[in-house]
């Protein structure tokens, strides 16, 4: 299995830069959109090459947490508790942004016990 440059970069940047990012909490984790890497936000274009893949994926597989406003993906609801209730953590926005866009969305979900499992299996931490 080969590792693409995207996957290598993803492993290197573990956390995203705080400048020009938008982070919101979901039921068990958090989602961060890096607007400095988001093509529609950077170029302020209503017709980006990604076609707003993150918002489309959220409409298809999620529950309409994201919407387009000012040529960038934003939350569709102002209430953080409503976002937590609505988001089904399908990971589709991150996946489609990576596949069709500029890979500017990160979803962080805790994985309890992963370090112990890796130790038990003799894997790197």
Legacy VTK file of the C-alpha trace (Angstrom):
# vtk DataFile Version 3.0
C-alpha trace
ASCII
DATASET POLYDATA
POINTS 125 float
0.000 0.000 0.000
1.479 3.338 -0.991
1.030 6.542 0.939
0.035 9.561 -1.091
1.407 13.045 -0.469
-1.979 14.047 0.973
-1.810 11.278 3.593
1.775 12.209 4.476
0.820 15.854 4.932
-2.172 14.879 7.036
0.055 12.911 9.394
2.497 15.810 9.669
-0.025 18.565 10.402
-1.780 16.641 13.237
-3.465 19.833 14.452
-4.644 22.580 12.188
-3.467 26.178 12.375
-5.618 28.376 14.568
-5.538 31.327 12.169
-8.480 31.523 9.748
-10.082 28.295 10.960
-13.569 27.515 12.141
-14.023 24.802 14.770
-17.240 23.474 16.197
-18.127 20.661 18.571
-20.162 17.641 17.581
-21.540 14.904 19.813
-18.260 13.097 20.559
-15.577 15.247 18.919
-14.943 18.371 16.919
-14.762 19.487 13.292
-12.345 22.117 12.006
-12.514 23.872 8.643
-9.315 25.632 7.583
-10.527 28.559 5.474
-6.966 29.407 4.424
-6.925 26.109 2.492
-10.590 26.095 1.414
-10.780 27.071 -2.274
-14.222 28.756 -2.157
-13.221 30.787 0.913
-9.757 31.666 -0.409
-10.880 32.701 -3.885
-14.333 33.937 -2.828
-15.888 32.083 -5.737
-19.471 30.823 -5.957
-18.400 28.064 -8.390
-15.258 26.360 -6.994
-13.699 23.274 -8.583
-14.718 21.236 -5.523
-18.363 22.190 -6.083
-18.765 22.667 -2.311
-18.256 18.913 -1.871
-18.390 19.175 1.935
-21.854 20.750 1.933
-23.149 18.314 -0.697
-21.819 15.342 1.290
-23.476 16.692 4.428
-26.771 16.928 2.552
-26.473 13.380 1.161
-25.120 11.500 4.165
-25.401 13.868 7.100
-28.232 15.959 8.433
-27.762 19.439 6.956
-25.299 20.839 9.470
-23.432 22.871 6.819
-24.635 25.516 4.405
-22.989 27.924 1.964
-22.804 31.545 3.076
-20.448 34.163 1.669
-18.902 31.517 -0.613
-17.729 29.355 2.297
-19.137 26.450 4.306
-20.656 27.585 7.617
-23.028 26.119 10.189
-26.644 25.965 9.122
-27.882 26.532 12.691
-26.702 29.123 15.237
-27.344 26.899 18.281
-24.324 24.699 19.199
-26.586 22.166 20.938
-28.660 21.815 17.773
-25.473 21.144 15.786
-24.489 18.416 18.256
-27.944 16.898 17.928
-28.013 17.077 14.138
-24.500 15.929 13.234
-24.457 12.155 12.843
-20.634 12.113 12.547
-20.797 10.361 9.178
-17.347 11.792 8.216
-18.635 12.529 4.701
-17.730 16.239 4.745
-14.078 15.441 5.529
-13.942 12.563 3.045
-15.455 14.484 0.130
-13.369 17.587 0.856
-10.242 15.417 0.721
-11.383 13.638 -2.438
-12.846 16.510 -4.462
-11.545 19.619 -2.724
-8.454 20.892 -0.955
-8.486 18.619 2.123
-9.205 21.470 4.523
-11.602 19.716 6.922
-10.488 17.699 9.939
-12.744 15.633 12.139
-11.325 14.660 15.511
-13.090 11.841 17.312
-11.660 10.221 20.436
-10.723 6.566 20.181
-10.528 5.261 23.776
-8.124 2.390 24.260
-6.229 2.815 20.980
-2.846 3.307 22.692
-3.280 0.154 24.769
-4.332 -1.809 21.683
-1.314 -0.595 19.712
1.017 -1.576 22.561
-0.603 -4.999 22.794
-0.198 -5.518 19.022
3.393 -4.224 19.018
2.514 -1.207 16.865
3.997 2.276 17.053
2.097 4.824 19.137
LINES 1 126
125 0 1 2 3 4 5 6 7 8 9 10 11 12 13 14 15 16 17 18 19 20 21 22 23 24 25 26 27 28 29 30 31 32 33 34 35 36 37 38 39 40 41 42 43 44 45 46 47 48 49 50 51 52 53 54 55 56 57 58 59 60 61 62 63 64 65 66 67 68 69 70 71 72 73 74 75 76 77 78 79 80 81 82 83 84 85 86 87 88 89 90 91 92 93 94 95 96 97 98 99 100 101 102 103 104 105 106 107 108 109 110 111 112 113 114 115 116 117 118 119 120 121 122 123 124
